[in-house]
């Protein structure tokens, strides 16, 4: 901590000592000031965003002529030239005009690994800015994703509250999480790695639904989420965001930047989250919400090079101590049988960067390395794991007439070891998993005409465990007219085995893990039809509609069997096939009176079919339909903003222990709704507050219990026959064992929250 304090003070001193040169200041407005508008200087890396009053400031400029570009969601981008003199402050005001372009003009990189506008990309990419997530402030990226249509954070345990991210009804292992395009949140860390990413450092989040293995390789089967961090030159000099809730949660985000000489800028972020209130509203003697103590440190360096070539490197460290269980539990009970709890210590560090080679051609080297150590105890079951991933990728971007080519080669090494059957040979001897995954890929984006564009892609990987893997894809975009766009995408995906991410229940100690056979990689085949419709009104209001239909077919799907034996989870490849298909639509509506509405809905049909059992089986915890919304309105005279957000989910199939289990096998329709008020009448300060879970909805109100046999977590009073089947007894009338896996929604009820943001440009 002493070293960290010294570094922090040195950073602040460097910030104070920074000598400014020329400055551009001004405002961005329409009928009202526009907060968080993007202001950038063309052909430079300088830029910023407006504050809550629409003001901006760009410092440290040498004398000369600049072109200032201003863009904002729902308004036409404006560009103006200006002459800057050293030691002078030049003022420039922008009044933007409403347009139909909306977020379609935003730059995206995830779909094609190239910076293109969202409208020009042949691959559908959804973009979400920090302003979107501020409508419902959360302490982690995991929680923040709940208001994205078709994306659902799924809790997998009633006690430790760990989870994964579902896209279009597919479970967490099918979702790839990227940070700045680097696949460093995967495998073991896909459960825990999304906590601790400082929200203050996020530039935007890009979401691609459907297989992307032809560019990103394994795990990008159901889709991917790319968390793009801010460039230091676009970040404010200082930002702070602190909020607390009536349940006692406290979240702190701090970000600041400073110059490191004349050739580098440094962005630093700190996130600290603390929750230690033992609440048991459902009276099962277990904590309703996991106790957490988490700190995350992030730093990103951006180096200035000749000809604006890129070079950035970032590092993050995350430590978390979380536990849930008996409300009277103490660390002294950890690993024993006196009091039950699930206690998890996470230590994780990662380094990632990108370097543009000093050659005439556009060639980029990207690299990352991370180390994730897990020390967990589930009652008296000890789980220890270590995962290390090293990744390197070289890409060459080349344009030849109507062909926009991308060539790439990548190498990924994954080390994984734990004390479970996941890394054991069939004779029980430990065998750490070491996987080399070299690959090459090529992509050709062909401009057939002004309105027609085609993308062809192919990737070849060699997995040291599973051999050769080939993943092609094709995309086609047709601009029918300026208000109607059609995209068709098709491709394949693959996913290698990572047992830990299959199901958290495998590690709670309540069930034994059985690997019935040597598991083969899954394969998927996908087609996606996307349609964008823009509706403009003479008043300046507009509506954007983004609709998709998809179909994905899986072979060799790995499905855990909970039914054959209540005390086991049996893993094997599916002898048959699985399908994910559905429809989704997003609506983006902006009105001249200041009202903004973002809404979406999805219809999902996810099922598997075994060759021996000719009937459809729906996966556990997969909703049939879902909806999300965000309604915003600002009272300009009062400097008060209003945000009403929420989501609603259809019924899900729930994991019962047996036919005598008295709990429902299907969840009800449920909804989480929130309201927030934001006051921006003080310069550089926002004060916000509101209510989360307005309906005070929690699962299990109509159930006899959520956690099976919470009074006997070590099954001391459970009787079994010679085959291990649980017997009915006076102390166990339903013939159950302890199991915390019956969970589909948070146990946290209604709560107020209050926070403050400080942004110094």
N, C-alpha and C positions, 0 to 999 in steps of 0.2 A: 504493500500500500504506500510506503514511503517513496519507492521508486516512481510509482504512478503519480504521486503528488508533485514530485520534482518535474517530471515530464509535462504535467499539466501547467505548472507555473512557467516553465520555459516557453511553452506554446503561447501562453497569454502575453509574455514579454515580447515574443516575436511579433505578435499581432499589434501590440502597441507601438513597436519600433518601425512598423512598416511605413515607408514614406510614400505618400500618394502623389500622383502627377495630375493629368487631366481627368475631369469627371463629367459624366452625363447624368443629369437628373431630370425627372419629369413625372407625368401621370398618364394613366390609361383609363379611359372611361367610355361609356356609351350614354344611355340615359342615366347611368349610375356609375360610380367607381367600380372597376373590375379588379377584384383581388386575385392573386396568383396567375395573372397573365404572364406569358413567356416573353421576355425581352432579350434579344441576342444581337450581336454585332456580326454582320456577314463576313465570311472568310476568316474569322478569328474564333478563338475558344472562349471569348468573354461573353458573359450573359448573366441574367438574373431573373427574378420574377417579382411582380408587384406585391405590396403588402395589403393588409385588409382595407386600406383607404385608396388603393389603386396607385400608390406612389412607387417609383423605382429609382435605383442609384447604381451606376457602374463606375468604378474607380480604377485608378492605376493605369490610365491610358497615355500613351505617348502622343505627341502632336501629330495631326494628320486628318485625313478625310475618312469618315466611317459611314457605313450603311446600317441603320438600325431597323431590325425586323421585330414586329410585335404580333403575336398570335394568341387567340383565346377561343375556347370551345364555343361554337355557335356564332362566330364573328369572322368577317373577312380579315385575312392577314394584311398588315400595312407595312410598307417599307419607306424610310425617309433617310436622306443623306444629311450629314452634319459635319462641320469642321471643329475639331477639338484642339485647344492650345494648352500647353503645359502650364500648370498652376491655375487654370481657369475652370469654372464650373459652367457648363452649357445646359440650358433648359430646353426640354422638348416634350410637348404634350401630344397624345394620340387620342382621337375619338373614333372608335371602331363601329363599323356598320354590321348589323346582323346579317347572317347568311345561312345557307342550308348546309354548309360543309361540315359543321360540327366536328366531332372527333375523327372524321375520316381523313383529315389532313395531317393527323399526328404521325410522326415518324415511328416506324416499328422495325425490329430486326429479327424477331423470333421466327417468322414464317420461312424466311429465305436466307438467314444469316447475313443479310445486307440491309443497310439503312434505306428504306423506301417509305413513302407515305402509305398509310393504312389503305387508302383508296386504290393505290397503284399495285399493291401486293396481290399476286394471284392466289395466295393462301389466306383464308380468313383469320384475322388476328384481332382479338378484343383487347382494348387498352383501358387501364384504370389508373387515374392520377391520384396523388395524395389528397386532393380536394374531395374525391369520391369517398375515400376511407375516413376522412374527417367528419363525414356526416354521422358516423357512428363510431366514436373513438374506442379503440381496443388496445390491450397491452401486448399483442403479438400479431404477426402476420397470419398465423393459423386462424385466429378468431376473426381477423379482418376480412377473410375471404367469404364469409357467410352470406354477404349481400350480393355476390356475383351469381347471375343466373346459370344454373347447371353445374355449379361448383359448391360442394358441401363439406365443411370440416366435420368429420365423423368421430365422435368419442367411442373408444373401444373398451373402456373400463370404467365402472362406477366408482372405483376407489382412487386410482392414480390419475384418472382423467387424461391419459394419453390418447392419441388418435392419429388419423391420417386424412388425406384429401381425396374426396371422390369427385370425378368428372363424368357427367352424363351417366351416373349410376354405377360406374365401374369403381372397384375398390382401390385403396391407396397405392398398392404395388404397381398399378397401371399408370400412375401419374408421376411424371418426372418434374423435379423442382430444380430450377437453375438460378444461380446468382450471377448476374452479368454474363449470361450465356455459358457459365461453367457448371457442369453436372457434379456439384459437390454436396448436394443434399439428397442422398439416396441410400438405399439399403437400411442399415441400422439407424442412420440419422434422419430418415424420412419421417420417423415418429417424433423425434425430439428436435430436429434441426431447424424447424420453422419458428421455434420460440427464441427470443433474444435477438432477432434482427431489428435494429433500431428503426422505428417508423420514420424518424426525422431524416433518415438518409435515403429514403426510397424516392426515386425519380418517377417511376411508374411501374406497373405490373402488367405484363403481356400474357395473354392466355390463348393457347391453341388447343382446340378440341379435336380429337382424332389422332391416329398414329402419326408420329413424326420421326420414326426410326431411321428413315433414309438420310436424315441429317444428323440426328442426335443419338442414334444407336439404341441400346437396350433400355428398357423401362419407359420409353416414350411411346407406349402402346395405346393408352386411353387418351393421352393428351399431355401437355406440359404447361408449367407456369414459370415464367422468367421474371425474376425480381431484379430490376435494373436500378442500381444505386446512382446517386447524384454525382455529376462531375464537380470537382471542387470549384471550378470557375462559375458554375450555375447555382451554387449553394449560398445562402446568406452568411454573413460574417459570424452571426451567432443565432441559434434558435434553441428555445427551451419549451418543453411541453410537459406539464405535471397535472395529473388528475387523480382523484380518489373517489371511492364509492361508499355508500352507506354500509356495505358489507365489510369495509376495512381494507379493501385493495388500494395499493398506491403504486402508480406507474410514473416513471420519470424518464424523459427523453431529452438529451442534450446534444447539440451539434455545433461545431465551430470550425472555422477554417483560418489558415494563416499562410503567408508565403514562406518558402524555404529557399531564400536567396532569390535570384532573378530567373531561375530555370525551373522552379517547381512550386506547386501549390498543394497544400495538405488539408484534407477534410477529416475531422475526428468526430466520432459519435459514441455516446455512452447511453446505455439503457439499463435501468434498474427497476425490477418489479418485486414487490413484497406483498404476501398475503399470509396472515397467521391467525385468522379468526376461526375457531373450531365451531362451526354451525352444524346442527343436526335437526333440521326441521321435519324430516320424515321419520324421526324417532326410531332408527334402526341401530343406534349407538355407533354409527360410522359417520365420518365427516361427509357433508354433502358436496363440498368443493375441496380439491386438493390444496394443501398448504404448500406455498412456493416461496423460494428465495433465489432470485436469478439476477445475474449481472452479465452484460455483454459489452465488449469494447471493440470498436471498429475504427480503422484508419485507412484512408485512401490517398495515395500520392499520384499526382498528375504532373508529368514532366513536359516542359515546353521544348520542342525540337524544330529543326529547320523544316520548311515547307509544310508546317502544321502536321507532321507525322505524329501518330499516337504512341504514347507509352504511359501506362498506368499500372500501379501495383497496389493491392489492398490486402489487409489482414484483419481477421476477426477472432476474438477469443470469447467463449461462452462457458459460464459455469452455472449450474442449476442444482439446487437441493429441493426436491419435492417429495412430499409424502401424503398419503391419505390412509384412513383406517379407523381403528378404535379411537374415540375422542379422548381417551385417557392415555394414549400411547406416548412414550418417550423414547428418545434415541437409545437408551439403555436396553430397551426391549428388542432392538433390531436383530432379526435373525432367530429369535427365540419363539417359544410357543405359549408365552404368558399373555401377550396382547398381539392382535393381528394388525399389521399395517403393510403397505407397499411403499418402500423407501427407495428413491432413485437419485443417485449422484451422477451428474453428467459433466464431463470435462471435454471440451472440443476447441480445436484451433484450426484455422484454415488460412491459406495464402492463395491469392489469385491475381492474374495480371494479363495484360495484352501489350504486344510490342510490334509496331509496324516496321518491317525490315527496310533498311536504307537503300532501296533499289528503286528503279523507275517504275517497275510494276507494282500493283497494289497487293502486297503480301503481308499477312498478319499472323503472328505467332501468339497463341493463347495458351496459358498454363495455369494449373492449380494443384494444390496438395493439401490434404487435410488429415487430421488424426482425431478420432472420436473414441473416447474411453467411457464405458458404462459400468457402474457398480450399483446393482439393484438387488433388493431383497423383497420377495413376495411371501409374506408370512415367515416361514422358516426355509423357504426355497431361495437359494442364492443364485443370482444370475450375474455373471461377469462377462463382458465382451469388449473387444477392441477392433476397430475398423480403421484402415488407412487406405486412402485413394489418391493416386497420382495421375494427372491427366495432362496431355499436351496435344495441341492441334495447330496445324499450319494450313492456311487457306490462301488461295490465289484468285483474286477477282479480276476477270479479263473480259473486256467488251470487244466484240468483233462484229461490226455492222449491226444487224438486227439480233445478234446473239449476245446475251449477258451471261457469261460463264462464271462458274465457281468451281474450283478444284480444291480438294482438301484431303489431308491425311491426319489420322488421329491415333493416339496410343493411350490406353487406359489400363492401369494396374490396380487391382483391388485385393486387399488383404483383410480377411475376416476370421475371427476366432472367438469362440465362446465355450461355455461349459455345458452345452445342451446337445442333444442328438443332431442338431443342425450341422455341426462340424465334427461328427464322429463317424468312423467307419462302421460297417455292419457288425464287426466284432467288438465294438465299443471303444476302440482306441481313438484318442483325439487326433483329428486331422484338420489343421487350420486350412481355410479356403484361400487359395492364391490363384487369381484369375488374370491372365493377360488378354487384352482385347485390342489388337491392332486393327485398323480399318482405313479404307480409302473411300472417297465419295466424289461424285461429279454432279453438277446441276447446270442445266441450260435453260435460261428464260428467253423465249423467242417472241419477238414482237412481230406477229403475223401481219398486222395492220394497225391502224390507229385505235380500233375498237376491239381487236382480238389479240390475246396474248396466251402463250402456252408455256408451261414449265415441265421439264422432264428431269428426273433425278434418279440416281442409283447409288447404293452404298453396299460395300462388301466388308464384312467383318470376319475375323477368325477368333473364335472363343476357344481358349486353351482347354476348356472342359467339354464344350459341345460342338466344336468344329466350325465348318463354314456356314455363314449366314448372309443371305442376299436380300436386300430390301429396296425394291423400286417404288417410284411414285410418279404420278402425273397430275398436273393441275391445268385448268383452262379457265380463262376469264373473258367474258363477253360484256362489253359496255353497250347495252341496248340503246341508251341515250343518257343524257347527263343526269337523269333522275332514277335510272334503273340499271343495276349491275348484277350479273349472274356469274357465279363461280362453281366449278365442278372439280372436286379433288378425289383422287383414289390412290391407295397405296397399301403397303404391308408394314407390319410391325413385329417385333419379337421381344421376349422377356425371358431372361435366365432366372434360375431359381434363387430366391433369397427368403429362406423360411421365416426369419424373424419378422419380416414385414407382412407375412401372410395373415397372422392373427395374434393379437396381444394375448388372448386367452391361453396360448400355448405356454406362456411363461409365468402365469399366476400361481402355479403349483396346484391348481384345482384339477388339471387334466394331464395325462401322460401323452407325450408326443410320440407318434408312431409313423415312421417313414416306410411305407409298405413296398416301395420299389424305387429304382433309380429314376429320378424325375427328369423329364425331358423339357427343353425350352418350349414356351408357348409361342404360337404363331397367330397373327391376326391379319384379316383382309378387310379393308375399309373403303367405303364410298361416302362422300359428303357433298350435298348440294346446298349452296348458299345464295341467298337473294337479298339484295339491298335496295330499298325503295326510299326515295327522298320526296317528301311532300312539302312544298313551299306555299306560304300564304302571303297575300299582298301586304298584310300588316307587318311582315317581317318575322312572324312566328314560323316555326317549321317542326316537322316530325320526321325522324329517321327510323326506318324499320329494318332490322337485320334478322332474317329468318334462315333456319337451317333444317335440313333433314339428313339423317345419317343411318348407315347400316354397317355393323362390324361383326365379322364371323371369326370365331376363335377355334383353333385346334390345340390339343394337348393342354387344355386349361387345367390349372392346379386348383382343386377345390377341396378344402378341409371337410372331413366327414365327422360330424358331431353326433350323428344319430346311432351308428352301429354300437357304440359303447359310451355310456355317459361319463366314464372316467378317462376317455381317451380322445385325442384328435388324430385322425388317420389321414395322412397326406398321400395322394396318388394323382396321376394324370387322368383326366376325364376320358373315358372310352365313349366318345361321341363328339359333340360340338356345343358351343355356347354362342349366344347372339346378344348384341346390344344394338337397339335401334330406337329411333324416336324423332320428335320434332321439337324445335325450340325457337323462340322469337324474343328479340330485345327491342324495346321502344324507347327512343330518346326524344323528348319533347321539350322545346324551349319556346316560351311565349313572351311577347313584348311587355307584358305587365310585371315581369320578373319571376313568374312561376316556372319552375323546371321540374320535369318528371322523368325519371328513369325507371322502367319497369320491364320485367321479363318473365317468361314462363316456359316450362319444358314438360313434355309428355315422354315417359321412359318405358321401354319394354326390354327388360334384361332377363334372360333365362338361359338355362342349360338343358341339354337332352342327352341322356345316357342311352347307349345302344341296347342295353339290356332292359332298361325301364323306359318304355315309350311314352313318356309324359314330360311336360315342361316343369322345371324346378326353378323357382325364383330365388336368387341369392338372399342371404340374410341382410338386413339393414339396407335395403335398396328401395327407395320410394318409387311410386308409380307416376307421380307428377310433383312438380314444385313450382313455386312462384316467388319473385322478389320485387321489391319496389323501393324507391327513394324519392320523396317529394320535398322540394326546397322552395322557400319563398323568403324574400328579404324586405323588411320594412325600413326603407331608406331614411325616413325622417327620424326614426328611433335608433338607427344603426343596429338593428336587431334582425338576425337571421333565424329561420325556422327550418328544421329538418325532421321529417317523419320517415323512418326506414323500417323495413320488416321483411320477413320471409314466411312462407307457408309450405308445409310438406304433406304429401299424401301418405297413405298407410304403408308400413313396412312389415316384412316378415321378421319375427323376433326369435332369438335362440332359446328355446325351451330345453330343459334337461331330460324330460321324459313325457309320456302320455298322461301321467298323473300330476304333472306340474300345474298348479292352479292359476298361474299367470297367463295373460292373454298371449296368443300366438301372433297377433297382429297389432300394430300400434294404431292409435287414433290419428285423425288429422290434427296437426299441431302447428302453432305459429309463435314466433318471437318478434315483438314489435317494440320500437324505441322512438323516443322524441327528444329533440335537442334544441336548445336556444343558445345563440351565439351573439354576444355583444362586442362590437368592433368600434366603439366610439372613442377609444383611447389610442393614440398613435403607437404603432408597433406592438400593440397588445390586443389579444382576444380573450374574453372570458366566456366560458361555455359551461353548460350544465343541462341536466335533464333527467329522464327516467328510462332505464333499460327494462325490458320484459314488462311492458305496460299491463299485459293481461295476467301477470303473475302466474304464468303457466309453468308447470313442472311435470315430468313424467311420473307415472305410477300412482296417481291419486285414486284411480279406480282399481288398483292392483292390491293384493294382500301384502306384497313386499316386492322390492326390486332386487336386493341381494339375497340369494337363496341361503338360508341358514346362517345369517350374519351372527347369530348367538353362538354358533359352533363352527368357527372358521377353520379349525384344524380337524374337523370330522371325527371328533373323539366319541361322539354318540351315534355314529353311522354304522349300521350293520350290513354286511355283504355276504353273498353266498360264495361257493367255491370258484365260481366263474367271474367274481368281481362285481356282480350286479347288486345294486342297492336294494335292501329289503325294507318293507314297511314295518314300523315299530311304533309304540306309543310316543316315543320321543321324536319320531320322524314319520309322521302319518302320510306324507306325500312321496316318500322314498327318494329324497333329494340329497345331493352333496352341496357343500359350500361352492358358490359360483357367483362372481361379480360381473359376468359378461352380459347380463341382460340390461343393455343400455342403448339408447338411441337418441337421447337429447340431454342437454345440461340440466343438473339438479338445482341450478341457481335461480331463485325467484326474482320478484320485483326488487329494484334497488335504484336509488338516486345516485347521480354522479356530478362532480363539479371539478372544473379544471381551468387552467390558464396557459396561454401560449404567448411567448415573447419572440419576436423576429426582428433582428437588427440586420439591415441590408449591408 
